[in-house]
Amino acid sequence: MQEPIAKKPDLSPFAKALASQLVEEGPITVADYMAIAASQYYANENPFGRDGDFITAPEISQLFGEVIGAWLIDAWMQMGKPEHIQLIELGPGKGTLMADVMRVISQWPQMKSAVSLHLVETSAALRAKQDAALKAYRPVWYDSLDEVPLGPSLIVANEFFDALPVHQFEKVAGEWMERRVKYSETKDVFEFTHLPPEFEVTAIMPEEFVNAKEGSIFEVSPVSLSILETLATRIAEYGGAALIIDYGHAQPGLGDTVQAMKQHSYTGILANPGGDDITAHVDFGTMALAASQIVDVHGIATQGDFLNELGIAQRAEILRQNANEKQQWDMALAIKRLTAPSEMGALFKVMALTQKGSGIVPAGFVVHEEADDAQV
Ligand code: SAH
């Protein structure tokens, strides 16, 4: 019997509308494409967990959020236990991380009564999930960090920056061109095209990239850098600490890192706009350099070193005493997944920001003598 010919899946109504828009208005930058796709995706799809498209650290194990909770308690104590502190999370997903954090903080009544909870989230569907998980702590929601009241703050962002749009520039026939997305009516597909950048792109790239070879790709995320600046300025002016965790690279590099996922498998970023999760590697090196103008930067550590340094294994040991065999096995697997270099331990990076000269030494960033972990 003959194999059936694979049929190209029909475009979703959202993708069809985007296709018509591109036919009418012309190609858009990869950054605009990512922004349009993300707002649709987070508003409608079921991103997280085993039955979703991808799984994040807090969804793997409660240990992750509990260890972050301990980190936040330590930072608050080093600040001198202020009576009012804003706890801000950027992109809280299902609210799992913050629920685990607040459970730990609740064991410190003095800190619990000092904390007010502020969540920056654009998706109404995810706000509803966060409400269900965090109602007891009376959170307040905002569309952007700029709207959160000013004051001393502890800020957490896990897998937030990777969802923000990046521009891509490609060396084509010796020139840096901006990659754009268009819709081909004849082929009935979204595809890349190249147009001259709207500004002098070589002015913003590290000098060693300017003469990169044909086909090289340079990425930059102005939205990420602008949110980072807002965040760092807040810490510089009002004190506190910020913790940024995401997957990405510690040194600036060339290459196409924009990727799409559906049900735990990679798809192409043009395959199903608004239906698949599109993300990019976070350029920690550039972010650290930008932040260091405004605040003290700690790290960049790998997630594995950071969690080990904070004692994730010791925390698991305490939980193990009341766990059955299956739970013990699950916990061991979760720790491996979060910390092993072959899993999330090396690809994910951690960076903290504190006010210059505050004297706060955030936990988890020890540089070992024999191997310089900051260079990973
Ligand atoms: N921190 C969570 C979820 C990560 S997914 C976890 O670790 O499980 C990214 C989150 O950021 C989602 O909640 C998404 O809706 C939100 N988000 C994406 N872009 C955003 C933006 N520009 N402003 C605010 N929230 C955004």
Boltz pocket constraint, residues with backbone or C-beta under 6 A from the ligand:
constraints:
  - pocket:
      binder: B
      contacts: [[A, 38], [A, 42], [A, 48], [A, 56], [A, 57], [A, 58], [A, 59], [A, 90], [A, 91], [A, 92], [A, 93], [A, 94], [A, 97], [A, 120], [A, 121], [A, 122], [A, 123], [A, 126], [A, 142], [A, 143], [A, 144], [A, 157], [A, 158], [A, 159], [A, 160], [A, 163], [A, 164]]
      max_distance: 6.0
